[in-house]
Amino acid sequence: MIEVIVFVIVAAAALAGAVTMVTARNPVYSAMGLLLAMFSMAVFYVMNDAHFVAAVQVLIYAGAVMTLFLFVIMLIGVDRAVDTTEQIPFQRPIAIGLGGALVFLIVIAARAAWITGHGSGVCTIDCNGTIERVSEELFGAWLLPFEATVLLLTIAAVGTVALAQFVVEPRTVESVEDER
């Protein structure tokens, strides 16, 4: 029953984030909607016992990719000023309280659910899906493709920044009459 309640709440949050991402006029608000949708996906992964994938979702996509998106948005520039006055009374204390409650629930869930294996390297239980098992595969058999992907993403990020700094000079088009 608890899983259904959590699913309904997180599904509503995912839909709200997706609708905000598509309908927001301000690109920063759109990026925040995408961030909410990404965090909701991480909760869905946790509900399906894919804890490592959820951690990667939060660290890579919600962390690094969203930082890149916000960097590009700020590099391009937002044209109009936004009213920063708080519209909801007691908004900050409520947000701090809810954030603290969320961190508390994550810590409680993490202590009960995450399997990290044993220091000896030999698991007495099924260790598939643990961080140790995934890292052995990733940095063992798949090291070269992993490093190639890192290199490719780094080149793409540098190219994006270089293209953003490129200034196009206006061309003058000569008319046919000038040639005569």
Backbone as a printed PyTorch tensor [residue, N CA C, xyz], in Angstrom:
tensor([[[  0.8170,  -1.1920,   0.0000],
         [  0.0000,   0.0000,   0.0000],
         [  0.8650,   1.2620,   0.0000]],

        [[  1.9790,   1.2230,   0.7480],
         [  2.8650,   2.3810,   0.8170],
         [  3.4980,   2.6390,  -0.5440]],

        [[  3.8360,   1.5430,  -1.2640],
         [  4.4340,   1.7130,  -2.5910],
         [  3.4840,   2.4380,  -3.5390]],

        [[  2.1920,   2.1340,  -3.4430],
         [  1.2090,   2.7820,  -4.3120],
         [  1.1130,   4.2710,  -3.9840]],

        [[  1.1170,   4.6070,  -2.7020],
         [  1.0300,   6.0160,  -2.2960],
         [  2.2630,   6.7740,  -2.7750]],

        [[  3.4530,   6.1810,  -2.5660],
         [  4.6920,   6.8270,  -3.0170],
         [  4.6860,   6.9770,  -4.5290]],

        [[  4.2300,   5.9320,  -5.2340],
         [  4.1850,   6.0050,  -6.6940],
         [  3.2710,   7.1220,  -7.1680]],

        [[  2.0940,   7.2490,  -6.5610],
         [  1.1490,   8.2890,  -6.9860],
         [  1.7340,   9.6760,  -6.7420]],

        [[  2.3610,   9.8780,  -5.5850],
         [  2.9460,  11.1860,  -5.2720],
         [  4.0880,  11.5080,  -6.2290]],

        [[  4.9650,  10.5420,  -6.4580],
         [  6.1220,  10.7850,  -7.3270],
         [  5.6890,  10.9020,  -8.7880]],

        [[  4.6730,  10.1510,  -9.1910],
         [  4.1710,  10.2720, -10.5580],
         [  3.5700,  11.6550, -10.7810]],

        [[  2.8460,  12.1670,  -9.7840],
         [  2.2960,  13.5270,  -9.8990],
         [  3.4270,  14.5540,  -9.9870]],

        [[  4.4870,  14.3470,  -9.1960],
         [  5.6380,  15.2550,  -9.2550],
         [  6.3250,  15.1720, -10.6160]],

        [[  6.4520,  13.9650, -11.1670],
         [  7.0800,  13.8080, -12.4830],
         [  6.2570,  14.4940, -13.5640]],

        [[  4.9450,  14.3350, -13.5010],
         [  4.0920,  15.0050, -14.4810],
         [  4.1470,  16.5210, -14.3260]],

        [[  4.1620,  16.9960, -13.0940],
         [  4.2570,  18.4420, -12.8700],
         [  5.5770,  18.9830, -13.4030]],

        [[  6.6640,  18.2500, -13.1920],
         [  7.9560,  18.6730, -13.7240],
         [  7.9820,  18.6700, -15.2380]],

        [[  7.3830,  17.6440, -15.8480],
         [  7.3650,  17.5740, -17.3060],
         [  6.5180,  18.6950, -17.9060]],

        [[  5.3530,  18.9570, -17.3040],
         [  4.4940,  20.0400, -17.8060],
         [  5.1740,  21.3890, -17.6160]],

        [[  5.8440,  21.5840, -16.4740],
         [  6.5720,  22.8230, -16.2360],
         [  7.6940,  22.9880, -17.2510]],

        [[  8.3930,  21.9030, -17.5450],
         [  9.4880,  21.9780, -18.5000],
         [  8.9990,  22.4150, -19.8780]],

        [[  7.8560,  21.9270, -20.2840],
         [  7.3650,  22.2250, -21.6210],
         [  6.6770,  23.5890, -21.6910]],

        [[  5.9680,  23.9800, -20.6440],
         [  5.1430,  25.1870, -20.7230],
         [  5.7790,  26.4440, -20.1450]],

        [[  6.8780,  26.3330, -19.4200],
         [  7.4730,  27.5190, -18.7910],
         [  8.0500,  28.4520, -19.8460]],

        [[  7.7960,  29.7420, -19.6680],
         [  8.3470,  30.7290, -20.5930],
         [  9.8030,  31.0410, -20.2700]],

        [[ 10.1520,  30.9720, -18.9990],
         [ 11.5150,  31.2440, -18.5760],
         [ 12.3290,  29.9560, -18.7060]],

        [[ 13.4720,  29.9630, -19.3910],
         [ 14.2550,  28.7320, -19.5600],
         [ 14.8030,  28.1720, -18.2540]],

        [[ 15.0210,  29.0170, -17.2710],
         [ 15.5070,  28.5140, -15.9810],
         [ 14.4060,  27.7070, -15.3020]],

        [[ 13.1670,  28.1860, -15.3540],
         [ 12.0510,  27.4270, -14.7890],
         [ 11.8510,  26.1160, -15.5450]],

        [[ 12.0650,  26.1530, -16.8430],
         [ 11.9640,  24.9440, -17.6440],
         [ 13.0240,  23.9220, -17.2130]],

        [[ 14.2290,  24.3820, -16.9630],
         [ 15.2910,  23.4890, -16.4950],
         [ 14.9710,  22.9340, -15.1090]],

        [[ 14.3530,  23.7430, -14.2590],
         [ 13.9710,  23.2440, -12.9290],
         [ 12.8680,  22.1890, -13.0290]],

        [[ 11.9660,  22.3490, -13.9910],
         [ 10.9540,  21.3190, -14.2310],
         [ 11.5880,  20.0170, -14.6760]],

        [[ 12.5930,  20.1120, -15.5440],
         [ 13.3220,  18.9170, -15.9690],
         [ 14.0400,  18.2690, -14.7970]],

        [[ 14.5870,  19.0800, -13.9100],
         [ 15.2550,  18.5520, -12.7200],
         [ 14.2750,  17.7770, -11.8400]],

        [[ 13.0690,  18.2950, -11.6560],
         [ 12.0540,  17.5890, -10.8740],
         [ 11.6950,  16.2620, -11.5280]],

        [[ 11.5800,  16.2480, -12.8380],
         [ 11.2800,  15.0010, -13.5420],
         [ 12.4170,  13.9950, -13.3830]],

        [[ 13.6650,  14.4680, -13.4060],
         [ 14.8120,  13.5670, -13.2320],
         [ 14.8680,  12.9830, -11.8230]],

        [[ 14.5910,  13.8040, -10.8150],
         [ 14.5550,  13.2750,  -9.4500],
         [ 13.4260,  12.2650,  -9.2840]],

        [[ 12.3090,  12.5120,  -9.9290],
         [ 11.2030,  11.5590,  -9.8630],
         [ 11.5990,  10.2290, -10.4990]],

        [[ 12.3430,  10.2860, -11.6060],
         [ 12.8330,   9.0520, -12.2300],
         [ 13.7440,   8.2810, -11.2790]],

        [[ 14.5600,   9.0030, -10.5230],
         [ 15.4360,   8.3290,  -9.5550],
         [ 14.6160,   7.5990,  -8.4890]],

        [[ 13.5300,   8.2030,  -8.0520],
         [ 12.6700,   7.5350,  -7.0690],
         [ 12.0330,   6.2940,  -7.6900]],

        [[ 11.6380,   6.3730,  -8.9540],
         [ 11.0890,   5.1890,  -9.6240],
         [ 12.1280,   4.0690,  -9.6740]],

        [[ 13.3870,   4.4200,  -9.9340],
         [ 14.4390,   3.4070,  -9.9380],
         [ 14.5960,   2.7700,  -8.5660]],

        [[ 14.5390,   3.5670,  -7.5150],
         [ 14.6500,   3.0190,  -6.1590],
         [ 13.4860,   2.0880,  -5.8730]],

        [[ 12.3050,   2.4520,  -6.3200],
         [ 11.1420,   1.5980,  -6.1010],
         [ 11.2780,   0.2580,  -6.8290]],

        [[ 12.0760,   0.2110,  -7.8880],
         [ 12.3030,  -1.0280,  -8.6310],
         [ 13.6050,  -1.7200,  -8.2300]],

        [[ 14.1510,  -1.3590,  -7.0700],
         [ 15.3730,  -1.9550,  -6.5130],
         [ 16.5890,  -1.7620,  -7.4010]],

        [[ 16.6510,  -0.6570,  -8.1070],
         [ 17.8280,  -0.3200,  -8.9070],
         [ 18.5030,   0.8780,  -8.2530]],

        [[ 19.0690,   0.6570,  -7.0800],
         [ 19.6130,   1.7490,  -6.2740],
         [ 20.8230,   2.4110,  -6.9290]],

        [[ 21.6740,   1.6020,  -7.5470],
         [ 22.8410,   2.1930,  -8.1960],
         [ 22.4300,   3.0610,  -9.3860]],

        [[ 21.4620,   2.5990, -10.1590],
         [ 20.9850,   3.3880, -11.2960],
         [ 20.3510,   4.6870, -10.7960]],

        [[ 19.6530,   4.6210,  -9.6610],
         [ 19.0700,   5.8380,  -9.0840],
         [ 20.1620,   6.8140,  -8.6620]],

        [[ 21.2240,   6.2960,  -8.0630],
         [ 22.3340,   7.1690,  -7.6670],
         [ 23.0020,   7.7900,  -8.8830]],

        [[ 23.1680,   7.0090,  -9.9400],
         [ 23.7460,   7.5440, -11.1770],
         [ 22.8140,   8.5840, -11.7880]],

        [[ 21.5110,   8.3350, -11.7330],
         [ 20.5320,   9.3060, -12.2470],
         [ 20.6700,  10.6400, -11.5370]],

        [[ 20.8220,  10.6040, -10.2270],
         [ 20.9360,  11.8510,  -9.4730],
         [ 22.2890,  12.5110,  -9.7150]],

        [[ 23.3610,  11.7330,  -9.6680],
         [ 24.6990,  12.3220,  -9.8020],
         [ 24.9830,  12.8090, -11.2180]],

        [[ 24.7190,  11.9790, -12.2040],
         [ 25.0850,  12.3230, -13.5720],
         [ 24.0520,  13.2400, -14.2110]],

        [[ 22.8190,  12.7880, -14.2700],
         [ 21.8160,  13.5630, -15.0050],
         [ 21.3310,  14.7730, -14.2180]],

        [[ 20.8640,  14.5460, -12.9970],
         [ 20.3430,  15.6700, -12.2180],
         [ 21.4670,  16.5860, -11.7540]],

        [[ 22.6720,  16.0840, -11.6500],
         [ 23.7920,  16.9110, -11.2160],
         [ 24.5570,  17.5130, -12.3770]],

        [[ 25.2830,  16.6760, -13.1000],
         [ 26.1960,  17.1720, -14.1250],
         [ 25.4760,  17.7110, -15.3530]],

        [[ 24.5210,  16.9730, -15.8680],
         [ 23.8470,  17.4140, -17.0910],
         [ 23.0280,  18.6700, -16.8310]],

        [[ 22.3520,  18.7320, -15.6960],
         [ 21.5770,  19.9340, -15.3890],
         [ 22.4890,  21.1280, -15.1430]],

        [[ 23.6600,  20.9100, -14.5760],
         [ 24.6250,  21.9960, -14.4280],
         [ 25.0490,  22.5020, -15.7960]],

        [[ 25.2610,  21.5890, -16.7340],
         [ 25.6180,  21.9900, -18.0930],
         [ 24.4720,  22.7530, -18.7480]],

        [[ 23.2430,  22.2720, -18.5900],
         [ 22.0860,  22.9810, -19.1510],
         [ 21.9860,  24.3900, -18.5870]],

        [[ 22.0940,  24.5090, -17.2750],
         [ 21.9860,  25.8370, -16.6620],
         [ 23.1420,  26.7310, -17.0740]],

        [[ 24.3320,  26.1500, -17.2630],
         [ 25.4740,  26.9280, -17.7370],
         [ 25.1930,  27.4830, -19.1330]],

        [[ 24.6470,  26.6510, -20.0050],
         [ 24.3350,  27.0990, -21.3620],
         [ 23.2320,  28.1570, -21.3290]],

        [[ 22.2220,  27.9640, -20.4880],
         [ 21.1420,  28.9490, -20.3800],
         [ 21.7010,  30.2870, -19.9080]],

        [[ 22.5710,  30.2560, -18.9150],
         [ 23.1460,  31.5020, -18.4150],
         [ 24.1240,  32.1010, -19.4270]],

        [[ 24.7980,  31.2570, -20.2090],
         [ 25.7180,  31.7570, -21.2250],
         [ 24.9570,  32.4550, -22.3490]],

        [[ 23.8430,  31.8650, -22.7420],
         [ 23.0150,  32.4840, -23.7730],
         [ 22.3700,  33.7480, -23.2390]],

        [[ 21.9240,  33.6930, -21.9960],
         [ 21.3350,  34.8700, -21.3690],
         [ 19.8220,  34.8030, -21.3290]],

        [[ 19.2870,  35.3050, -20.2640],
         [ 17.8470,  35.4060, -20.1000],
         [ 17.5210,  36.8870, -20.2020]],

        [[ 16.6000,  37.2500, -21.0940],
         [ 16.3920,  38.6520, -21.4460],
         [ 15.6620,  39.4980, -20.4170]],

        [[ 14.8160,  38.9330, -19.6350],
         [ 14.0050,  39.7770, -18.7620],
         [ 14.2460,  39.4590, -17.3010]],

        [[ 14.0080,  40.4540, -16.4700],
         [ 14.1830,  40.2900, -15.0340],
         [ 12.9920,  39.5260, -14.4570]],

        [[ 13.2350,  38.8230, -13.3730],
         [ 12.2110,  38.0270, -12.7240],
         [ 11.9370,  38.6190, -11.3520]],

        [[ 10.6780,  38.6790, -10.9790],
         [ 10.3010,  39.1630,  -9.6620],
         [ 10.7160,  38.1280,  -8.6230]],

        [[ 11.6140,  38.5050,  -7.7160],
         [ 12.1440,  37.5600,  -6.7400],
         [ 11.4840,  37.6450,  -5.3770]],

        [[ 10.4190,  38.4150,  -5.2550],
         [  9.7260,  38.4850,  -3.9710],
         [  8.9770,  37.1840,  -3.7390]],

        [[  8.9010,  36.7820,  -2.4910],
         [  8.2230,  35.5300,  -2.1540],
         [  6.7140,  35.7330,  -2.2050]],

        [[  6.0590,  34.9040,  -2.9930],
         [  4.6210,  35.0050,  -3.1600],
         [  3.8580,  34.1950,  -2.1120]],

        [[  4.4760,  33.1640,  -1.5760],
         [  3.8300,  32.3050,  -0.5850],
         [  4.3830,  32.6740,   0.7880]],

        [[  3.5100,  32.9900,   1.7570],
         [  4.0220,  33.3140,   3.0900],
         [  4.7020,  32.0900,   3.7150]],

        [[  5.7910,  32.3300,   4.3930],
         [  6.5780,  31.2900,   5.0730],
         [  7.1000,  30.2300,   4.1010]],

        [[  7.4090,  30.6450,   2.8860],
         [  7.8710,  29.7040,   1.8730],
         [  9.2270,  29.0980,   2.2400]],

        [[ 10.1520,  29.9150,   2.7010],
         [ 11.4870,  29.3980,   3.0200],
         [ 11.4760,  28.4240,   4.1960]],

        [[ 10.8300,  28.7300,   5.3180],
         [ 10.8250,  27.7440,   6.4080],
         [ 10.1400,  26.4320,   6.0200]],

        [[  9.0810,  26.5150,   5.2230],
         [  8.4030,  25.2930,   4.7830],
         [  9.3330,  24.4800,   3.8910]],

        [[ 10.0270,  25.1450,   2.9690],
         [ 10.9420,  24.4420,   2.0640],
         [ 12.1050,  23.8210,   2.8350]],

        [[ 12.6280,  24.5260,   3.8210],
         [ 13.7310,  23.9790,   4.6280],
         [ 13.2540,  22.7750,   5.4230]],

        [[ 12.0660,  22.8630,   5.9940],
         [ 11.5140,  21.7410,   6.7510],
         [ 11.2650,  20.5220,   5.8780]],

        [[ 10.6830,  20.7190,   4.7040],
         [ 10.4390,  19.6030,   3.7930],
         [ 11.7480,  19.0090,   3.2770]],

        [[ 12.7380,  19.8660,   2.9950],
         [ 14.0340,  19.3640,   2.5570],
         [ 14.7230,  18.5370,   3.6320]],

        [[ 14.6470,  19.0080,   4.8830],
         [ 15.2190,  18.2420,   5.9960],
         [ 14.5190,  16.9070,   6.1810]],

        [[ 13.1830,  16.9030,   6.0570],
         [ 12.4350,  15.6510,   6.1670],
         [ 12.8090,  14.6920,   5.0450]],

        [[ 13.0110,  15.2070,   3.8310],
         [ 13.4120,  14.3630,   2.7080],
         [ 14.7920,  13.7580,   2.9400]],

        [[ 15.7330,  14.5610,   3.4140],
         [ 17.0770,  14.0360,   3.7000],
         [ 17.0080,  12.9650,   4.7870]],

        [[ 16.2030,  13.1940,   5.8160],
         [ 16.0370,  12.2120,   6.8840],
         [ 15.4710,  10.9060,   6.3290]],

        [[ 14.4490,  10.9740,   5.4950],
         [ 13.8630,   9.7680,   4.9150],
         [ 14.8460,   9.0440,   3.9990]],

        [[ 15.6570,   9.7990,   3.2590],
         [ 16.6530,   9.1690,   2.3850],
         [ 17.6990,   8.4290,   3.2110]],

        [[ 18.1360,   9.0410,   4.3160],
         [ 19.1310,   8.3880,   5.1760],
         [ 18.5550,   7.1220,   5.7870]],

        [[ 17.3170,   7.1830,   6.2580],
         [ 16.6820,   5.9910,   6.8420],
         [ 16.5320,   4.9000,   5.7860]],

        [[ 16.0850,   5.2670,   4.5810],
         [ 15.9230,   4.2810,   3.5140],
         [ 17.2700,   3.7170,   3.0780]],

        [[ 18.2960,   4.5570,   3.0470],
         [ 19.6120,   4.1020,   2.6090],
         [ 20.2110,   3.1080,   3.5970]],

        [[ 20.0060,   3.3280,   4.8680],
         [ 20.5600,   2.4040,   5.8660],
         [ 19.9010,   1.0360,   5.7850]],

        [[ 18.6360,   1.0020,   5.3710],
         [ 17.9180,  -0.2590,   5.3380],
         [ 18.0200,  -0.9830,   4.0020]],

        [[ 18.2410,  -0.2750,   2.9170],
         [ 18.0810,  -0.8990,   1.6060],
         [ 19.3740,  -1.0730,   0.8210]],

        [[ 20.3570,  -0.2140,   0.9640],
         [ 21.5250,  -0.2780,   0.0870],
         [ 22.4830,  -1.3640,   0.5430]],

        [[ 22.8910,  -2.1780,  -0.4190],
         [ 23.8480,  -3.2480,  -0.1520],
         [ 25.1760,  -2.8050,  -0.7330]],

        [[ 26.1990,  -2.7910,   0.0810],
         [ 27.5080,  -2.3720,  -0.4190],
         [ 28.4930,  -3.5210,  -0.4850]],

        [[ 28.1120,  -4.7010,  -0.1150],
         [ 29.0250,  -5.8290,  -0.1640],
         [ 29.9240,  -5.8550,   1.0630]],

        [[ 30.9120,  -6.7100,   1.0210],
         [ 31.8380,  -6.8610,   2.1380],
         [ 33.2290,  -6.4490,   1.7010]],

        [[ 34.0420,  -6.0340,   2.6500],
         [ 35.3920,  -5.5790,   2.3560],
         [ 36.2960,  -6.6680,   1.8200]],

        [[ 35.9650,  -7.9380,   2.0920],
         [ 36.8260,  -9.0240,   1.6400],
         [ 36.6970,  -9.2930,   0.1480]],

        [[ 35.6670,  -8.7450,  -0.5020],
         [ 35.5010,  -8.9650,  -1.9270],
         [ 34.6520, -10.1760,  -2.2440]],

        [[ 34.3260, -10.9790,  -1.2360],
         [ 33.4880, -12.1520,  -1.4460],
         [ 32.1640, -11.9050,  -0.7350]],

        [[ 31.0870, -11.9330,  -1.4720],
         [ 29.7690, -11.6800,  -0.8960],
         [ 29.1530, -12.9880,  -0.4370]],

        [[ 28.5070, -12.9420,   0.7020],
         [ 27.7730, -14.1120,   1.1730],
         [ 26.3460, -14.0970,   0.6460]],

        [[ 25.9210, -12.9610,   0.1090],
         [ 24.6000, -12.8570,  -0.5120],
         [ 24.7810, -12.4900,  -1.9690]],

        [[ 23.6870, -12.4220,  -2.7050],
         [ 23.7580, -12.0620,  -4.1140],
         [ 24.2100, -10.6150,  -4.2470]],

        [[ 25.3650, -10.3840,  -4.8900],
         [ 25.9410,  -9.0400,  -4.9750],
         [ 25.7070,  -8.3770,  -6.3200]],

        [[ 24.8920,  -8.9570,  -7.1750],
         [ 24.6110,  -8.3040,  -8.4490],
         [ 23.9080,  -6.9900,  -8.1960]],

        [[ 24.3870,  -5.9420,  -8.8560],
         [ 23.7800,  -4.6300,  -8.7080],
         [ 24.4330,  -3.7710,  -7.6500]],

        [[ 25.3930,  -4.3050,  -6.9060],
         [ 26.0720,  -3.4790,  -5.9170],
         [ 27.0920,  -2.5920,  -6.6160]],

        [[ 27.5020,  -1.5590,  -5.9280],
         [ 28.4650,  -0.6280,  -6.4990],
         [ 29.7860,  -1.3260,  -6.7840]],

        [[ 30.1890,  -2.2320,  -5.9070],
         [ 31.4480,  -2.9460,  -6.1080],
         [ 31.4050,  -3.7870,  -7.3700]],

        [[ 30.2920,  -4.4920,  -7.5850],
         [ 30.1640,  -5.3590,  -8.7610],
         [ 30.1340,  -4.5450, -10.0590]],

        [[ 29.3820,  -3.4430, -10.0480],
         [ 29.3100,  -2.5920, -11.2360],
         [ 30.6710,  -1.9490, -11.5120]],

        [[ 31.3630,  -1.4930, -10.4660],
         [ 32.6730,  -0.8590, -10.6830],
         [ 33.7080,  -1.8620, -11.1740]],

        [[ 33.6210,  -3.1210, -10.7220],
         [ 34.5470,  -4.1330, -11.2420],
         [ 34.3670,  -4.3180, -12.7460]],

        [[ 33.1180,  -4.3550, -13.2050],
         [ 32.8490,  -4.4940, -14.6350],
         [ 33.2310,  -3.2260, -15.3990]],

        [[ 32.8400,  -2.0750, -14.8540],
         [ 33.0500,  -0.8130, -15.5570],
         [ 34.5290,  -0.4870, -15.7100]],

        [[ 35.3000,  -0.6690, -14.6440],
         [ 36.7110,  -0.3180, -14.6860],
         [ 37.6090,  -1.5120, -14.9720]],

        [[ 37.0050,  -2.6430, -15.2750],
         [ 37.7680,  -3.8240, -15.6650],
         [ 37.5930,  -4.1010, -17.1380]],

        [[ 36.5230,  -4.8090, -17.4560],
         [ 36.2780,  -5.2270, -18.8380],
         [ 35.8860,  -4.0640, -19.7450]],

        [[ 35.2550,  -3.0310, -19.2080],
         [ 34.7280,  -1.9410, -20.0270],
         [ 35.4970,  -0.6370, -19.8480]],

        [[ 36.7570,  -0.7010, -19.4510],
         [ 37.5280,   0.5120, -19.1950],
         [ 37.7570,   1.3400, -20.4570]],

        [[ 38.1360,   0.7160, -21.5590],
         [ 38.4180,   1.4640, -22.7840],
         [ 37.1670,   2.1720, -23.3280]],

        [[ 36.0130,   1.5060, -23.4460],
         [ 34.8180,   2.2480, -23.8980],
         [ 34.4100,   3.3590, -22.9210]],

        [[ 34.6060,   3.1300, -21.6290],
         [ 34.2760,   4.1520, -20.6360],
         [ 35.1630,   5.3850, -20.8180]],

        [[ 36.4420,   5.1860, -20.9960],
         [ 37.3660,   6.3010, -21.1890],
         [ 37.1070,   7.0080, -22.5210]],

        [[ 36.7640,   6.2520, -23.5630],
         [ 36.4420,   6.8700, -24.8510],
         [ 35.1980,   7.7400, -24.7400]],

        [[ 34.2080,   7.2830, -23.9800],
         [ 32.9980,   8.0800, -23.7690],
         [ 33.3150,   9.3520, -23.0000]],

        [[ 34.1530,   9.2510, -21.9820],
         [ 34.5560,  10.4370, -21.2230],
         [ 35.2690,  11.4290, -22.1330]],

        [[ 36.1630,  10.9440, -22.9840],
         [ 36.8800,  11.8170, -23.9150],
         [ 35.9200,  12.4760, -24.9000]],

        [[ 34.9850,  11.7120, -25.4310],
         [ 34.0110,  12.2450, -26.3800],
         [ 33.1390,  13.3210, -25.7360]],

        [[ 32.6740,  13.0960, -24.5190],
         [ 31.8500,  14.0890, -23.8260],
         [ 32.6450,  15.3460, -23.4900]],

        [[ 33.9090,  15.1820, -23.1470],
         [ 34.7490,  16.3440, -22.8610],
         [ 34.9550,  17.1810, -24.1270]],

        [[ 35.2140,  16.5170, -25.2390],
         [ 35.3750,  17.2410, -26.5060],
         [ 34.0780,  17.9490, -26.8770]],

        [[ 32.9350,  17.3120, -26.6620],
         [ 31.6450,  17.9340, -26.9680],
         [ 31.4070,  19.1670, -26.0910]],

        [[ 31.7630,  19.0940, -24.8170],
         [ 31.5800,  20.2480, -23.9280],
         [ 32.4810,  21.4050, -24.3370]],

        [[ 33.7320,  21.1140, -24.6670],
         [ 34.6530,  22.1640, -25.1120],
         [ 34.1700,  22.7680, -26.4280]],

        [[ 33.6880,  21.9420, -27.3430],
         [ 33.1640,  22.4420, -28.6080],
         [ 31.9320,  23.3140, -28.4170]],

        [[ 31.0800,  22.9540, -27.4680],
         [ 29.8930,  23.7610, -27.1870],
         [ 30.2760,  25.1380, -26.6710]],

        [[ 31.2250,  25.1820, -25.7730],
         [ 31.6790,  26.4690, -25.2370],
         [ 32.3490,  27.2910, -26.3380]],

        [[ 33.1400,  26.6510, -27.1810],
         [ 33.8030,  27.3710, -28.2690],
         [ 32.7870,  27.9270, -29.2630]],

        [[ 31.7530,  27.1500, -29.5780],
         [ 30.7230,  27.6450, -30.4920],
         [ 29.9090,  28.7710, -29.8750]],

        [[ 29.7200,  28.7350, -28.5770],
         [ 28.9660,  29.7960, -27.9070],
         [ 29.7480,  31.1080, -27.9230]],

        [[ 31.0620,  31.0340, -27.9590],
         [ 31.8910,  32.2400, -27.9680],
         [ 32.1440,  32.7680, -29.3710]],

        [[ 31.7790,  31.9910, -30.3830],
         [ 32.0320,  32.3640, -31.7780],
         [ 31.0970,  33.5010, -32.1740]],

        [[ 31.6660,  34.5760, -32.6960],
         [ 30.8930,  35.7330, -33.1170],
         [ 30.8160,  35.7330, -34.6360]],

        [[ 29.6200,  35.7830, -35.1570],
         [ 29.4130,  35.7920, -36.5970],
         [ 29.3500,  37.2410, -37.0640]],

        [[ 30.2200,  37.5870, -37.9820],
         [ 30.1970,  38.9380, -38.5270],
         [ 29.1740,  38.9900, -39.6490]],

        [[ 28.3980,  40.0640, -39.7210],
         [ 27.3880,  40.1440, -40.7830],
         [ 28.0420,  40.2490, -42.1570]],

        [[ 27.4640,  39.5220, -43.0950],
         [ 27.9870,  39.5460, -44.4570],
         [ 27.2800,  40.6410, -45.2390]],

        [[ 28.0260,  41.2250, -46.1030],
         [ 27.4100,  42.2050, -47.0040],
         [ 27.1570,  41.5050, -48.3250]],

        [[ 25.9530,  41.6230, -48.7820],
         [ 25.5780,  40.9920, -50.0430],
         [ 25.5680,  42.0730, -51.1110]],

        [[ 26.3820,  41.8630, -52.1170],
         [ 26.4490,  42.8260, -53.1970],
         [ 25.3160,  42.5560, -54.1740]],

        [[ 24.7050,  43.5660, -54.5800],
         [ 23.6070,  43.3980, -55.5320],
         [ 24.1430,  43.2950, -56.9460]],

        [[ 23.3140,  42.8730, -57.8450],
         [ 23.7010,  42.7150, -59.2400],
         [ 24.0030,  44.0720, -59.8730]],

        [[ 23.3250,  45.1290, -59.4470],
         [ 23.5410,  46.4460, -60.0080],
         [ 24.9250,  46.9960, -59.6820]],

        [[ 25.4770,  46.6170, -58.5260],
         [ 26.8070,  47.0990, -58.1580],
         [ 27.8880,  46.5080, -59.0750]],

        [[ 27.6520,  45.3170, -59.5710],
         [ 28.6410,  44.6830, -60.4460],
         [ 28.6670,  45.3160, -61.8340]],

        [[ 27.5850,  45.9210, -62.2600],
         [ 27.5200,  46.5300, -63.5950],
         [ 28.1960,  47.8290, -63.5440]]])
